[in-house]
Amino acid sequence: MNIKMDKLEELLSALKKKEDEKQKNTVLWVLAIIGAVAAVAGIAFAVYRFLTPDYLEDFEEEFDDDFDDYFEDEEE
């Protein structure tokens, strides 16, 4: 009878270890997926920022030109 109980306890501990490993494996997979999505989003944002023209530079140059013209007209 004692041998059967030892076998049963061994089996239960093996099942518990297997469940713990499954849970750890699931957590690792979730973290890996989140990391991959974050990496892809970061790369996409970097490419977007690199390829998007800077319209503000053009606006500032035009604003400065208009501003200078306004003051030149007043001096005359």
Backbone bond lengths (Angstrom), bond angles and torsions (degrees), N, CA, C in turn:
res aa  C-N    CA-C-N  psi(-1)  N-CA   C-N-CA  omega(-1)  CA-C   N-CA-C  phi
1 M - - - 1.442 - - 1.528 111.11 -
2 N 1.316 115.88 -38.44 1.460 121.38 -179.18 1.529 111.09 -64.99
3 I 1.313 116.36 -35.76 1.463 121.22 -179.66 1.532 110.13 -66.98
4 K 1.336 115.73 -39.86 1.458 120.53 179.23 1.533 110.86 -63.78
5 M 1.337 116.67 -40.44 1.464 120.50 179.67 1.527 110.29 -66.36
6 D 1.332 116.52 -40.25 1.468 120.09 178.01 1.528 110.35 -62.51
7 K 1.319 116.47 -42.20 1.464 121.16 178.96 1.527 110.27 -63.50
8 L 1.344 116.34 -41.77 1.450 121.21 -179.57 1.523 110.25 -65.25
9 E 1.305 118.41 -43.78 1.459 121.93 177.67 1.526 111.40 -63.25
10 E 1.322 116.24 -39.39 1.470 120.96 178.08 1.524 110.19 -63.96
11 L 1.321 116.47 -42.32 1.454 121.32 178.93 1.530 111.09 -64.61
12 L 1.327 116.73 -43.25 1.465 120.73 179.23 1.527 111.51 -64.50
13 S 1.318 117.35 -40.46 1.463 119.48 178.73 1.526 110.70 -67.44
14 A 1.326 117.48 -36.12 1.464 120.97 177.29 1.537 110.32 -65.11
15 L 1.326 116.60 -41.44 1.466 120.35 178.00 1.526 110.82 -64.92
16 K 1.322 116.50 -40.39 1.467 119.86 179.46 1.525 110.48 -64.66
17 K 1.337 117.29 -41.28 1.470 120.58 177.44 1.524 110.39 -61.98
18 K 1.332 115.69 -41.87 1.455 119.64 -179.37 1.529 110.86 -63.80
19 E 1.324 117.89 -41.52 1.462 121.81 177.72 1.529 110.78 -64.06
20 D 1.344 117.15 -41.29 1.467 120.78 178.28 1.526 110.75 -62.50
21 E 1.324 116.28 -41.84 1.467 120.39 178.91 1.525 110.75 -65.00
22 K 1.335 117.32 -38.88 1.467 120.69 177.82 1.528 110.15 -62.59
23 Q 1.329 115.97 -43.09 1.456 120.00 -179.26 1.526 110.48 -65.37
24 K 1.334 117.50 -42.70 1.463 120.88 177.82 1.525 110.35 -63.31
25 N 1.317 116.05 -41.50 1.463 120.94 -179.85 1.530 110.68 -63.62
26 T 1.319 117.16 -39.82 1.459 121.40 178.80 1.522 110.58 -64.51
27 V 1.321 116.62 -43.86 1.460 120.46 178.84 1.528 110.41 -61.88
28 L 1.324 116.94 -42.76 1.465 120.30 178.28 1.524 111.79 -61.98
29 W 1.328 117.14 -41.21 1.457 120.69 178.92 1.523 111.14 -64.64
30 V 1.326 116.97 -42.02 1.461 120.50 179.28 1.524 109.86 -62.94
31 L 1.321 117.33 -45.94 1.461 120.69 178.93 1.529 111.65 -63.41
32 A 1.320 116.78 -38.20 1.467 120.31 178.60 1.530 111.08 -64.97
33 I 1.314 116.82 -40.79 1.468 120.69 179.49 1.525 110.30 -66.70
34 I 1.333 116.65 -43.50 1.468 120.04 178.37 1.528 110.15 -62.01
35 G 1.320 117.51 -41.97 1.458 121.43 178.40 1.521 112.01 -63.14
36 A 1.317 116.55 -41.33 1.468 120.45 179.70 1.529 110.87 -65.61
37 V 1.319 116.94 -42.42 1.470 120.45 178.71 1.523 109.79 -63.95
38 A 1.332 117.34 -42.14 1.469 120.43 179.16 1.529 110.88 -64.31
39 A 1.324 117.18 -39.18 1.462 120.34 179.39 1.529 110.91 -65.30
40 V 1.321 116.94 -43.81 1.466 120.83 179.17 1.531 110.03 -64.07
41 A 1.325 116.79 -41.32 1.468 119.71 178.98 1.531 110.67 -64.85
42 G 1.319 117.16 -40.11 1.458 120.53 178.32 1.517 112.33 -64.13
43 I 1.302 116.57 -42.83 1.466 121.15 178.52 1.523 110.16 -65.41
44 A 1.322 117.07 -42.55 1.468 120.36 179.54 1.529 110.28 -62.89
45 F 1.316 117.53 -41.32 1.464 120.76 178.89 1.522 110.56 -65.01
46 A 1.337 117.28 -41.98 1.468 120.52 -179.99 1.533 110.56 -63.98
47 V 1.315 117.59 -42.20 1.463 121.22 178.55 1.526 109.70 -64.94
48 Y 1.320 116.97 -42.71 1.461 120.89 178.36 1.525 111.19 -59.51
49 R 1.329 117.12 -46.88 1.465 120.89 -179.41 1.526 111.11 -64.85
50 F 1.325 116.93 -35.14 1.452 121.25 -178.99 1.528 111.61 -71.50
51 L 1.320 117.28 -39.07 1.458 121.27 -174.49 1.528 114.14 -89.86
52 T 1.315 118.33 -16.60 1.459 120.66 -179.15 1.519 109.53 -78.20
53 P 1.337 116.82 127.93 1.474 118.73 178.67 1.527 110.43 -68.04
54 D 1.309 115.48 153.10 1.455 121.19 -179.15 1.522 108.85 -93.26
55 Y 1.312 115.94 98.11 1.464 120.63 -178.03 1.525 111.38 -74.80
56 L 1.309 118.21 -23.36 1.453 121.47 -177.42 1.527 111.53 -64.72
57 E 1.338 117.45 -36.59 1.467 119.97 178.35 1.525 110.87 -60.64
58 D 1.321 117.11 -43.90 1.459 121.10 178.79 1.521 110.57 -63.61
59 F 1.324 116.99 -41.58 1.457 121.07 -179.75 1.527 110.86 -63.56
60 E 1.325 117.36 -43.83 1.458 120.45 -179.39 1.521 111.44 -63.78
61 E 1.332 117.01 -39.85 1.461 119.92 178.78 1.523 110.80 -64.99
62 E 1.326 117.40 -43.70 1.459 120.69 179.03 1.527 110.62 -65.47
63 F 1.329 117.19 -40.06 1.457 121.05 179.48 1.518 110.51 -63.12
64 D 1.330 116.64 -44.11 1.464 119.90 178.45 1.524 111.11 -61.89
65 D 1.323 117.62 -41.92 1.458 120.97 179.08 1.530 110.73 -62.63
66 D 1.325 116.98 -45.41 1.465 120.76 179.57 1.522 110.40 -64.53
67 F 1.309 116.45 -40.51 1.452 121.75 -178.56 1.528 110.22 -64.38
68 D 1.320 117.24 -43.67 1.463 121.29 178.10 1.526 111.31 -64.70
69 D 1.318 117.40 -41.29 1.455 121.39 179.20 1.526 110.87 -62.46
70 Y 1.311 117.34 -37.11 1.458 121.38 -179.04 1.528 110.84 -63.37
71 F 1.314 116.38 -45.23 1.454 119.61 -179.41 1.533 112.26 -72.40
72 E 1.311 117.32 -31.50 1.468 120.26 177.51 1.526 109.80 -66.67
73 D 1.324 116.99 -36.09 1.472 120.71 179.34 1.524 110.83 -67.59
74 E 1.313 118.38 -35.95 1.464 121.79 -178.64 1.533 112.06 -69.92
75 E 1.319 117.11 -32.04 1.468 120.99 -176.52 1.528 110.97 -69.83
76 E 1.281 118.59 -26.99 1.463 122.18 -176.90 1.475 114.48 -73.95
